């Protein structure tokens, strides 16, 4: 993958593939795409040396010591990550083209009225956050405006299709406008009691960061979403979308988990605003639990601990 730096957010565009998938979708639908995906993915897997190495090292890191010995197991699991990502793209493009979202179940462990005054949602390149947002906006938002922070310069081919998010009740906030424009749009949305969704494992290069261990290794995380939630007193919610099987009809499970209700005091003194770092640690702990449960849904195809954005900020 080539790393691209927009004005507002550092992005790592996926290797070209959306156009090819779109072509096969027109020819034979998702079933044909699923049948051909293992062979196409194998070619990408064999030629994508950096991506393959990064995901294999990810598996060696998260598997307990003594269980990740040898070369084949991490490589096989890495191939499954590639394959699941391809299936995710097929499902996503089919939903965007035909408006048919795959079978899904929504799980929430809190009263959705918590979101009445707006909220900050946190996703990651883990599972299909795009489909997750579509399901929430269509089935659970109850008229609440959904805003998805995206860099519209990252992948023009996908961005053209992602415009259909508007028809599903979501609005895209363009992160490529720069930090000031992004913050103004986010503030306006939250002032209007809307929901703003961030990918918490990506962020502006110029943003403040905090080092929080992830599976025992130091990693830098940007504080932007956590500072925004703390400053405006908005609930912080983690959201995930995991596909249970490997067929077009397999169930997606969409999970929402409240990390902070917008009122609980977390600061150094009673009544003080919560420290963003504490909110960040809660999120990283939740993400770590979810990733350990479904590691082949990890869709960060770069050396995560070496660089959260591919630019050398984390471990050397």
Secondary structure, 3 states (H helix, E strand, C coil): CCEEECCCCEEECCCCCHHHHHHHHHHHHHHHHHHHHHHHHHHHHHHCHHHHHHHHHHHHHHCCCCCCCCCHHHHHHHHHHHHHHHHHHHHHHHHHHHCCCCCEEEEECCCHHHHCCCEEEEECCECCHHHHHHHHHHHCCCCCCEEEEECCCCCHHHHHHHHHHHHHCEEEEEHHHCHHHHHHHHHHHHHCCCEEEEECCCCCCCCCEEECCECCECCEEECHHHHHHHHHCCEEEEEEEEECCCCCCCCEEEEEEEEECCCCCCCCCCCCCCCHHHHHHHHHHHHHHHHHHCHHHECCCCCCCCCCCCCCCCCC
